[in-house]
């Protein structure tokens, strides 16, 4: 099938639905170009100084293709200092790619590069095959993985924003009917303008719906901020969901696939000597994530931005583990997530064959924890380390107030973990654990006062001497 025909089937149908929806005020279900079950060729332009052996240059693209359901039937790599401005590949390689596509009866060519609209259009003309660049492939995978209402909105918005400057390329039939000589515009140009208006209208509608979802999410996050939250972040397929299942005993979906998780999921995790915390799993990152996709999923990662601790999960068995670590830190920075409060967790150590790589990462990032979420190795150490790291930002408190002061009790209950209450006459003494950041908000107009404030792990002698006639409950360090 010619590339124009393949794309028209999807996008003409889509925009026909958009037009119908504009008239009937119904919400269309978008259809997108899918690469699943298609015969595909992998291609890439790589700088000569990339420190990877040739057989590994396309390794990640191969994984993305397999995740998308593409049957890989050929590969082509060209080493160039800069991609060709018109076709990405040089002219000789373009001809070679066209011959390869024809001989292998390829239906799609997947590029590891992000192509300009002109490059994609020129390559499709030269090869007579559908061209899908890295961003479009990732968007296709996200579209197939989205399950929740919010994720579907986010992916559709990212797809529309990606495809808008490519409408002319996607509709190759317009070239035959667009305006010719003279100042007037032909029917093709008018059609393209109409489609752009419809697309812009849908984008505005999606943004409005996402703002509503984000407001609800923000309220949920604010409520959860009253509890201690730990977030899992990391490169795609690093084992975050497997680790969440191992730590919480939950039945979250686990698969050895890229982007198996798109939606933030939160479960309770019990830490001995601490209590319950909320553990959230987030979408995995990948090199060169489409900018529109990063922007769309910014709200999904709001919980990570407000978490007390980030567990950066790394597949240490992957030969490019160091590069993946750097990619995650870069994406976190783009999202405005403070990576200072991060614990690096080296997962899949049971599958690691390069012990030198493990040592390099541990020396470069001191304080890392080595685990296997599958075998359970190192999980006790991880739990202890998380407890210790959380303790730095929390204090054990003894607060005294009136027995009828429900306001203070409610505040301590909502913002901390009450461990014991004792009463003497009309006075109430509350022993609790709470994040330091909430101390300035402790209600002070009901006669409440802090009897003792102790950093977790400090010796008992560091507590403020009791002066209220009631002996303060003993709090074991690190309890």
Secondary structure, DSSP 4 states (H G I P E B T S, - for coil): --HHHHHHHHHHHHHHHHHHHHHHTPPPPP-----TT-EEEEEEEE-TT--S-HHHHTHHHHHHHHHHT-EEEEEEEEE-SS-BTTTBS-HHHHHHHHHHHHHTT-SEEEESSPPPHHHHHHHHHHHSSEEE-HHHHHHHHHHHH--SHHHHHHHHHHHHHHHHTTHHHH-GGGGGTS--SSSS--HHHHHHHHHHHHHHHHHHHHHHHHHHHHHHHHHHHHHHTTS-EEEEEEBTTSSHHHHHHHHH-------SSTT---S-EEEEEEETTTEEEEEEE-PPB-TT--HHHHHHTTTTTHHHHH-SEEEEEEETTSTTHHHHHHHHHHHHHHTT---SSEEEEEE-GGG---HHHHHHHHHHSTT-EE--TTT-TTHHHHHHHHHHHHHTTEEEEEEEEETT-HHHHHHHHHHEEEEEEEEETTEEEEEEEEEGGGGGGS--TTS-EEEEEEETT--GGGSPPP-SSSPPPP--TT-
